[in-house]
């Protein structure tokens, strides 16, 4: 095991003129990179610190004072960049003008190899490197604090300097196991997800149980909260928590004071936004009902049996491969596949949104299970009809 006390050499940079010189210390064609964010209370993703490292050296770029990192983008143009869980990093990097051309992701590689996807456990298992055991404290730390404390700088550097060597080891395993193609497809999907806007009012917990009239109120208040959150760069749940949104839709307040009282933890901040939010409540109560989402498909016991059987078969194959079942195919898309009443294996995989590597592994066995359940289910239904007929005749 490596000694966690042997911290990498760090170079903290907070002036544009010093960026290129500091990066020049990293004489490597492959570099690790990470972003420490400071946006938990903000609407927009924002970097507080950008780490670039290789070997025993790491450059820490102060994204609090540096609002553009063109020099870093130039530096990375002819280098391979290794990140861990890049879905958290690519958007805040793009805001700073950094869009690396060639990226790899050790978390994605680990997932298709059946290895731990957390960076600490992965480094320990693959390289014998142990990071600090106080990771949670640093994850909760204020990364906008300046001057940056030495222990936080060491932690930030430790997250990146081992990434190039870790990627080399994982790449070898991908090649040895024939899973490079799996990795490449998953990497492309992860990059695409990095820039997806997943905010949607229907994602508020409990929305499906609301009546159409209540859903109309929720939609209006959610959209107003989004507008205010964007305008003031406030995290939506910091402005008005989802639980309070749902409460407002169940029992709409009649006054601003009543609305503010619904959010005990945010009363002082909420008073400034109460008029706009109350107006949204009123618009929602007058708006046409928002119907519940429906698949247009009536679920029968045979559908549940089919879904359960597909999940079991998928889990068996995942276990044989030594990977998580959700990596092979998440459960929710299997619902869509069953609801779509596929006519063959290709359509089943398409309805589930499988990537080619997943379909190659799952098409034949899942379609076989699908047909078996339907045959048995159909036979049982026919037998039940015969029994009913005999009982009626008797």
Secondary structure, 3 states (H helix, E strand, C coil): CCCCCCCCEEEEECCHHHHHHHHCCCCCCEEEEEEEECCCCCCCCCEEEEEEEECCEEEEEECCCCCCCHHHHHHHCCCEEEECCHHHCHHHHHHCCCCCCCEEEHHHHHHHHCCCCCHHHHHHHHHCCCCCCCHHHHHCCCCCCCCCCHHHHHHHHHCCCCHHHHHHHHHHHHHHHCCHHHHHHHHHHHHHHCCCCCCCHHHCCCHHHCCHHHHHHHHHHHHHHHHHHHHHCCCHHHHCCHHHHHHHHHCCCCCHHHHHHCCHHHHHHHCCCHHHHHHHHHHHHHCCCCCCCCCCCCCCHHHHHHHHHHHHHHHHHHHHHCCCHHHHCCHHHHHHHHHCCCCCHHHHHHHCCCCHHHHHHHHHHHHHHHHHHHHHHHHHHHHHHHHHHHHHHC
